[in-house]
Every structure is written in C-alpha cells, then in structure tokens.
C-alpha cells in the first residue's frame, strides 16, 4: 500500500516509519518538498520512504494520513489538493489543541470537530478519525501498555473504517479492541478526551497509558 503522511512532527515521522517497517511505501509530506526534516527522515527510513510537498505526497498515496495539528489541518489538506484526496481514505489523527494566554483550549469543541470540518471541506474524501486518543508511540506499539485497552474509529464510510481497522491490526491492535463509534460527528467525543489525557500524562509522568473499557455482558 502507498501511504501519504502529512506532517513532519513526531507523530507523522513515527507513523510513517512504522508503515515503512511493515513494508508499505510512504511519502512524508510538508509545505515544501525540500523540508530538511522530511528529507532526512526519508534518507534514514530507506528505499520505500520519500519526502515531498503536501500535494506530491497526497498524489502518490492511496491512503492519506493527516498528522498535522488540528489548527492547521484544513490548510495542509487544501495544499494537498482536493483532487488528490478524492475517493481516498483520509485518516485524521489530529486534535484541536490551542494555547491562548498560556492556557489550553480546544477549538472547535462540543458543537463541531476537526474530523467534521475535514469531511465538510473535502466531501469526496472518505474521512476516518482514529488514533488521536493515544501517544504516537502507543499508536504503533500498543504492547507498551498492558491490558485490553482500546482505540476508536469514527466515519461515515463503513468500508473506509474496515480498511483503517486492518491498518491498525498491522500496528498490533486486534479488531475487537477497535471500537466503531459511528459517523464522523462522533469525532467530537474523542477530540474532547485530550484535556484529560494531558492531565493524566502529567500525573503519571509519561504517556504510556490508554483506556480499557469494561462492560456488563
């Protein structure tokens, strides 16, 4: 499979690197095709890795992963080009994090979500929200956390969610631990988890944790 990973931060590099290790071809996209971080990542990741602009990456990928921050997601995807996203699974792992006056805020929150904004802006893309509830190292290595902890997927396209669940399985997430919450509107709930996640990471002193759900049968 050919993946476009948009974003050269730790999340994008971690996801892209793991996909390369799994045998996929990955183009790491950024605002400029000669971004030094992306070029160095591609050099170190090997023959199946490449660097390019957002549009070059999206054109090359069969699946597109949005790994830029929620506040710049729409701009990055606009640079990638609607034509390059049309009909493709678009995985959104972002969170709507904003710092104002030294305080954490979520924007949008409750009445909207980044996942929904992306789907509205690119109606022909098949948007799936997932992975935003865990640290990037746990994203690609769930064994860092013991127990039957879970991930969530949200999106309107059932076959797109199945394809994403299969990718998560390659990362080590069993299908029974990937919970389908429904349509893209449910992105609101998983995005609002971020403030509690940040508080827990400060309390624990690390990011190797996740939610394990137990319910009556």
PyMOL commands that set and color helices and strands:
alter all, ss='L'
color gray80, all
select helices_A, chain A and resi 10-21+36-45+54-60+70-80+82-85+114-121+136-140+142-144+158-171+175-177+184-191+194-204
alter helices_A, ss='H'
color red, helices_A
select strands_A, chain A and resi 2-6+25-30+49-53+63-66+89-92+97-100+103-106+126-130+151-154+178-182
alter strands_A, ss='S'
color yellow, strands_A
deselect
rebuild
show_as cartoon
